[in-house]
Amino acid sequence: MFSDPTFWVAVAFVLCIAGLGFLKVHKAIGGMLDARAAAIRAELDAAQKLREDAQALLAQYQRKQREAMQEAEQMVAHARTEAKRIVEMGQTQLAQSIERRERMAATKIAQAEADAIAEVRATAVDVAMAATEQVLRTQLSADRQAKLVDDTIAGLKTLH
């Protein structure tokens, strides 16, 4: 057994471990491992916090983007509504203007007709008066004319 190299390797291993234990190397190694674990844990916590912050920022920007899209859609809808209102108002004003011009044209036509009728009547009266005067001058004697004038004057007195 003492001549077996495996035995001596095992003894050297046990003595090495015992020596290291006596020198309290295991505490130093444990402390180093604990410090390393704490550093890794701190890095993981920092990474987790950064991840949560990034997710919060992403959610915030997505919400802002949705709000901006909704606002843009509302602006487009408002612009379309306003454009329709302006077109309808323009059409209404155009229709009112056309109607007003038609009424003015109809009034002018009616006035022109009335003026033409009055002119024709005035001309007819003038022609009738001239013809009557001509007939009366040529066909009535002076005595008969005087009698007609006197009768007309007498008729005027009874009118009032």
Secondary structure as the mmCIF struct_conf table of DSSP 4:
data_model
#
loop_
_struct_conf.conf_type_id
_struct_conf.id
_struct_conf.beg_label_comp_id
_struct_conf.beg_label_asym_id
_struct_conf.beg_label_seq_id
_struct_conf.end_label_comp_id
_struct_conf.end_label_asym_id
_struct_conf.end_label_seq_id
TURN_TY1_P TURN_TY1_P1 PHE A 2 SER A 3
HELX_RH_AL_P HELX_RH_AL_P1 PRO A 5 PHE A 22
TURN_TY1_P TURN_TY1_P2 LEU A 23 LYS A 24
HELX_RH_AL_P HELX_RH_AL_P2 VAL A 25 GLN A 139
BEND BEND1 LEU A 140 LEU A 140
HELX_RH_AL_P HELX_RH_AL_P3 ALA A 142 LEU A 159
#
